[in-house]
Amino acid sequence: MTQLYNYDKDTAVYFSTTTAKLDPIDGSTRIPALCTTTAVISVEEGEVAVWNGSAWVATEDHRGEEYWLSAMQTEAQTCNFLGALPEGATSTQPALTTEEASGLQRATRDALLDDSDKRAMPDNITDVWIAYRAALRDVPTQSGFPNSITWPTKPT
């Protein structure tokens, strides 16, 4: 009996071993598509056997794992491909550099200023809104900036 090593049509990843059937007319071994008679290789944990058309190749498999490429990412990416993770990928979110943290905090401050622009019209701005906007502009001068910030309270 001839063993067949079956692989996935899209990824070529090995998934099962079956026995070849004989052709009822001439008795020859029938080898269907998406399988080979070449025995599958052993792989390490975190790898899969992939058929490359002529041989099995051990390939890294991180599918389903979350990874980070930058501290600036707001969410982890989920790996959906075979092979190594991209250069510099980590399994935990990297810490922001001071420059990155500063940029994020300034962007938050700028968004709050933009939101308050409608109050900055000379005919309807109040002293409390003037003070709030000044406090927002002063955020980068706080001693703990960008890691420790006391945000001003938005007036009602």
C-alpha positions, -999 to 999 in steps of 0.1 A, spaced: 0 0 0 12 35 -9 10 62 17 -2 96 5 7 128 24 -21 154 19 -16 191 19 -38 222 19 -46 237 -15 -40 273 -4 -11 270 20 5 236 10 6 228 47 6 190 55 -27 179 72 -31 141 69 -18 108 57 -40 84 37 -36 52 17 -37 54 -21 -64 35 -39 -58 12 -68 -72 19 -102 -100 -7 -108 -91 -10 -145 -54 -15 -146 -45 -19 -109 -21 11 -108 -18 33 -78 -40 64 -81 -24 96 -67 -49 124 -66 -41 161 -66 -29 179 -34 -9 150 -21 25 134 -26 41 100 -19 71 118 -4 70 112 33 64 142 54 93 156 75 93 161 113 90 196 124 97 215 156 71 232 177 60 264 160 66 250 126 46 232 99 56 210 70 49 228 37 51 211 3 71 233 -21 63 212 -52 92 188 -49 100 184 -11 86 192 23 100 223 40 98 232 77 83 266 79 76 289 109 40 291 118 28 321 138 -7 322 125 -32 335 151 -4 350 172 -6 387 180 25 409 174 36 446 176 58 464 151 58 497 169 48 513 202 28 537 181 3 509 172 -29 512 191 -37 475 187 -17 444 181 -17 428 146 -27 391 142 -5 370 121 -23 354 92 6 342 71 32 314 72 69 322 78 88 345 101 72 375 117 82 408 102 116 423 112 114 439 147 81 423 156 75 416 194 49 397 213 43 426 237 38 463 229 71 481 230 75 511 253 71 544 236 102 565 232 100 600 247 96 614 212 67 591 204 50 597 237 54 635 232 39 632 198 9 613 210 3 637 239 6 667 216 -19 651 192 -44 646 221 -39 682 232 -43 694 196 -76 674 192 -89 690 225 -79 725 212 -96 717 179 -128 706 197 -128 738 217 -123 761 186 -161 768 184 -158 784 218 -129 806 207 -150 830 187 -147 865 201 -184 870 205 -191 839 227 -159 829 245 -159 831 283 -130 835 307 -134 799 318 -128 787 281 -99 811 277 -83 796 308 -90 760 296 -75 767 262 -44 783 278 -40 753 301 -42 730 270 -15 750 252 7 748 284 5 710 287 39 704 271 55 727 297 43 705 326 73 690 345 62 654 339 54 658 302 50 635 282 47 607 307 28 623 335 2 650 326 -25 667 345 -51 675 319 -73 705 324 -110 699 330 -132 709 301 -157 736 310 -194 728 308 
